[in-house]
Amino acid sequence: MSTAEKKVKLDIVSDVMCPWCFVGKRRLEKALKNIDQEIDVEIKWLPFQLDATLPPEGKDRQLYLSEKFGGKENAEKFYQTIKQAGDDEGIDFDFDAIEVSPNTMDAHRLIAWAGQQGDEQQDRIVELLFKAYFQDGKNIGDHAVLAKIAAEGGMDAQQVSGRLKSDDGLIETRQAVDHAHQIGVNGVPCFIFDGKYGVSGAQAPETLAMAIGKIANGEGL
């Protein structure tokens, strides 16, 4: 196979309120450093909602944890494994800083708009959203917060703010979330290679690198 043919399309189905998705992003970044540099990996971030029932303004974090885990203590036990995984990947999760569990629909709209400006722009916005939520405790469902993240990521904050106030991209984002369910995605992150092969979970860098290499060389998974 010639160099020009060594291309891999990688769709990442993810939710920015999913800590394992943040861990998965870090592990993918490690994987990309350890693949044949002749391989061109085209990455797109696609939306998923862990909890679409959350109201647009989000829900008090402690109330959310109480309803989901039966209290903060149970939640802390659940997040202990994630915290360790984060430490291993250089992510300093600060779950205590989170005051609001957000509805992520508008964050996904922002990610989609960033994607219209290129893969690197989209990746930059996804990274900023993860950091804002998991390390700074920001409410990434809040329009002012999203506009600020957009500006930090090099987008036009005023334009983003205006689009967030409208229904721009809302139907398309909901359809994309529905599509993820329709193709069998029931947990994230989910890595989909060339639209054919799906790998679920925050996989080890070696696993992701191997999968990318096989797809690039015309092999199946």
Order of alpha helices (4+ residues) and beta strands (2+ residues): beta-alpha-beta-beta-alpha-alpha-beta-alpha-alpha-alpha-alpha-alpha-beta-beta-alpha
